[in-house]
Amino acid sequence: MRLLDRMENGDILIVTKLDRLGRNAMDIRRTVEMLSESEIRVHCMALGGVDLTSPTGKMTMQVISAVAEFERDLLLERTHAGIARAKASGKRFGRPPALNDEQKKVVFLRFNEGISISAIAREFSTTRQTILRVKAAMEDADARF
């Protein structure tokens, strides 16, 4: 933004690659259009120095943007398919649980014995929040039955 503030009508902005102009294809396109409205030409070295504000440059940029968007959509589709496959095969996501099922039962027993949450957390070398989550899950499970 500081660079754009310093540019004047008739200037030429030279970038090494398109991704230097924005975060995604739409952002790059908006930036080039904004510069074009201010009569600032944009040349991209990775595209052979083509002027992105010229008709040829606009077409080149649109084709590259469309291909980039297509690749991004394919990547998202493959990622979602991989996650669904992993979940279907029983893969667990996220951080491993701090306590196993046996430890969770002991935590609930300790709580029923009147031991404080902090003392239980120290016994299992975990946080109070973990103990509170185990307690809430156990109470919720008891309430359902």
TIBADO-568617 format. One record per residue (C-alpha): x, y, z; residue in one letter. Coordinates in steps of 0.02 Angstrom, whole numbers, padded with zeros to 5 digits, always signed. Example, Ala and Ser with C-alpha at 12.3 -4.5 7.8 and 13.67 -1.06 7.14 Angstrom:
! residues 2
+00615-00225+00390a;+00684-00053+00357s;
This chain:
! residues 145
+00000+00000+00000m;+00145+00118+00035r;+00212+00084-00140l;+00043+00118-00218l;+00030+00282-00121d;+00195+00339-00196r;+00151+00297-00376m;+00090+00430-00496e;-00008+00428-00658n;+00099+00364-00801g;+00218+00263-00691d;+00264+00083-00730i;+00263-00047-00592l;+00374-00197-00627i;+00346-00356-00526v;+00443-00518-00535t;+00291-00631-00518k;+00102-00608-00514l;+00091-00666-00333d;+00186-00509-00282r;+00028-00409-00322l;-00095-00495-00207g;-00149-00646-00106r;-00259-00729-00236n;-00317-00710-00416a;-00460-00592-00372m;-00347-00482-00266d;-00216-00472-00404i;-00349-00430-00533r;-00420-00291-00422r;-00247-00220-00394t;-00206-00217-00580v;-00376-00138-00620e;-00350-00006-00486m;-00177+00034-00555l;-00244+00038-00732s;-00377+00165-00682e;-00235+00275-00618s;-00145+00252-00785e;-00008+00151-00701i;+00054+00009-00810r;+00102-00157-00729v;+00235-00268-00806h;+00265-00446-00746c;+00439-00518-00777m;+00384-00699-00753a;+00265-00677-00900l;+00399-00608-01015g;+00379-00428-00959g;+00201-00419-01025v;+00103-00262-00981d;-00043-00327-00877l;-00145-00171-00914t;-00140-00202-01102s;-00272-00311-01187p;-00145-00452-01209t;-00088-00437-01029g;-00268-00438-00966k;-00305-00597-01065m;-00144-00679-01003t;-00185-00634-00824m;-00363-00699-00840q;-00303-00866-00911v;-00173-00884-00774i;-00301-00835-00641s;-00426-00963-00708a;-00295-01100-00705v;-00241-01052-00529a;-00422-01053-00468e;-00449-01224-00551f;-00292-01293-00466e;-00348-01224-00298r;-00521-01304-00319d;-00441-01471-00364l;-00329-01463-00212l;-00476-01426-00098l;-00576-01568-00176e;-00432-01692-00152r;-00404-01632+00026t;-00587-01654+00073h;-00591-01826-00010a;-00435-01877+00087g;-00508-01818+00252i;-00671-01912+00218a;-00573-02070+00174r;-00468-02056+00332a;-00622-02029+00441k;-00710-02177+00360a;-00562-02287+00401s;-00569-02232+00584g;-00424-02110+00583k;-00433-01988+00728r;-00392-01806+00695f;-00318-01677+00811g;-00210-01689+00964r;-00199-01859+01051p;-00304-01869+01209p;-00215-01822+01370a;-00295-01969+01462l;-00343-02143+01404n;-00512-02221+01444d;-00447-02309+01601e;-00372-02148+01668q;-00536-02057+01633k;-00629-02184+01739k;-00505-02160+01881v;-00525-01970+01866v;-00713-01988+01885f;-00689-02104+02037l;-00569-01979+02117r;-00693-01840+02089f;-00832-01943+02170n;-00715-01973+02318e;-00713-01784+02344g;-00534-01753+02287i;-00509-01579+02216s;-00493-01549+02031i;-00319-01474+02055s;-00260-01627+02152a;-00327-01744+02018i;-00242-01640+01883a;-00076-01651+01976r;-00096-01839+01998e;-00115-01863+01811f;+00008-01726+01762s;-00121-01633+01661t;-00220-01471+01672t;-00375-01430+01773r;-00465-01398+01609q;-00432-01577+01552t;-00503-01645+01715i;-00656-01532+01699l;-00684-01595+01520r;-00672-01777+01578v;-00793-01741+01720k;-00917-01656+01603a;-00906-01798+01475a;-00935-01930+01609m;-01082-01834+01684e;-01154-01812+01509d;-01134-01999+01474a;-01220-02042+01641d;-01362-01922+01601a;-01397-02010+01436r;-01421-02180+01519f;
